[in-house]
Amino acid sequence: MTDIVLVLTTWPDEESAKQQAQEWLNKNLVACVNILPRMQSLYRWQGELEVGTEHQMLLKTSNNRVAELEREIVNNHPYECPEILRLPVVGGHQPYLEWITGNTK
C-alpha cells in the first residue's frame, strides 16, 4: 500500500474543469489531473432518470492532501452532490509515486 490516492470526480464542462484543475495544482492539492473527453452520463437523481454530458477527472494526490482536496471539490462544484470517489493506490512505478508525493506537499 502507498500513501497515494486516485480521486475520481466529474465536471459538467471542460473549461471549468481545467480552471479547477489549475487551482488545485497551484495549491499543491494534486500532482496531476487528467480530464477525459466529454462523456454521456445516465443516473437517477431525486427519483428522476437524468441524462447529461460530463468530463471525468482523475486526480492524483497523497493521503495528506486528500481531505482538503475533497473539501475543495464540494465547495467549488456546481452540483449539489458531486461525485467523489477515493481509490487507494496499492502500488506503481516508485519514481512516479514519489513524484506525486513531492508535488502534494
C-alpha positions as CSV (number, residue, x, y, z in Angstrom):
1,M,0.0,0.0,0.0
2,T,1.2,3.5,-0.8
3,D,0.2,6.9,0.5
4,I,-1.1,7.8,-3.0
5,V,-4.8,8.3,-3.7
6,L,-6.6,8.5,-7.0
7,V,-9.7,10.7,-6.7
8,L,-12.5,10.5,-9.3
9,T,-14.9,13.3,-9.9
10,T,-16.9,14.6,-12.8
11,W,-17.3,18.1,-14.1
12,P,-20.1,19.4,-16.4
13,D,-17.8,21.3,-18.8
14,E,-14.2,21.1,-20.0
15,E,-13.3,24.8,-19.4
16,S,-14.4,25.0,-15.8
17,A,-12.7,21.6,-15.2
18,K,-9.4,23.0,-16.5
19,Q,-9.8,26.1,-14.3
20,Q,-10.4,23.9,-11.2
21,A,-7.5,21.6,-12.1
22,Q,-5.2,24.6,-12.3
23,E,-6.3,25.9,-8.9
24,W,-5.7,22.6,-7.3
25,L,-2.3,22.3,-8.9
26,N,-1.4,25.8,-7.7
27,K,-2.4,24.8,-4.2
28,N,-0.4,21.5,-4.4
29,L,-3.5,19.6,-3.7
30,V,-2.9,17.4,-6.7
31,A,0.2,16.4,-8.7
32,C,-1.6,15.6,-11.9
33,V,-5.2,15.9,-13.3
34,N,-6.5,14.1,-16.3
35,I,-9.6,15.5,-17.8
36,L,-11.2,12.9,-20.1
37,P,-13.2,13.8,-23.2
38,R,-16.9,14.5,-22.9
39,M,-19.0,11.5,-22.0
40,Q,-22.7,10.8,-21.5
41,S,-23.9,10.1,-18.0
42,L,-27.1,8.4,-17.1
43,Y,-28.2,8.4,-13.5
44,R,-31.1,8.7,-11.1
45,W,-31.4,12.0,-9.2
46,Q,-34.3,12.8,-6.8
47,G,-36.3,9.9,-8.3
48,E,-35.9,11.0,-11.9
49,L,-33.8,9.5,-14.6
50,E,-31.3,12.0,-15.8
51,V,-29.1,12.1,-18.9
52,G,-26.3,14.6,-19.3
53,T,-22.7,15.2,-20.5
54,E,-19.8,15.4,-18.2
55,H,-16.0,15.2,-18.1
56,Q,-14.4,12.6,-15.9
57,M,-11.5,13.9,-13.9
58,L,-8.7,11.7,-12.5
59,L,-6.9,13.5,-9.6
60,K,-3.6,12.1,-8.3
61,T,-2.8,13.2,-4.8
62,S,-1.4,11.9,-1.5
63,N,-3.2,10.9,1.7
64,N,-2.1,14.0,3.5
65,R,-3.9,16.3,0.9
66,V,-6.9,14.2,0.0
67,A,-9.3,15.6,2.7
68,E,-8.5,19.1,1.7
69,L,-9.0,18.2,-1.9
70,E,-12.4,16.7,-1.2
71,R,-13.4,19.9,0.6
72,E,-12.3,22.0,-2.4
73,I,-14.4,19.8,-4.7
74,V,-17.5,20.1,-2.6
75,N,-17.0,23.9,-2.1
76,N,-16.4,24.6,-5.8
77,H,-18.5,22.1,-7.6
78,P,-21.7,23.2,-9.4
79,Y,-23.5,20.0,-8.4
80,E,-25.4,19.7,-5.1
81,C,-23.9,16.2,-4.7
82,P,-20.7,15.9,-6.7
83,E,-19.0,12.5,-7.4
84,I,-16.0,12.0,-5.1
85,L,-14.6,8.5,-5.1
86,R,-11.3,7.9,-3.3
87,L,-9.3,4.9,-4.6
88,P,-6.2,3.9,-2.8
89,V,-3.2,3.1,-4.9
90,V,-1.7,-0.2,-3.8
91,G,1.5,0.2,-5.9
92,G,3.1,1.6,-9.0
93,H,6.3,2.8,-10.6
94,Q,8.2,4.1,-7.5
95,P,9.7,7.2,-9.1
96,Y,6.2,8.3,-10.3
97,L,4.7,7.7,-6.8
98,E,7.5,9.8,-5.3
99,W,6.8,12.5,-7.8
100,I,3.1,12.6,-6.7
101,T,4.2,12.8,-3.1
102,G,6.7,15.5,-3.8
103,N,4.2,17.6,-5.7
104,T,1.5,17.4,-3.0
105,K,3.4,18.8,0.0
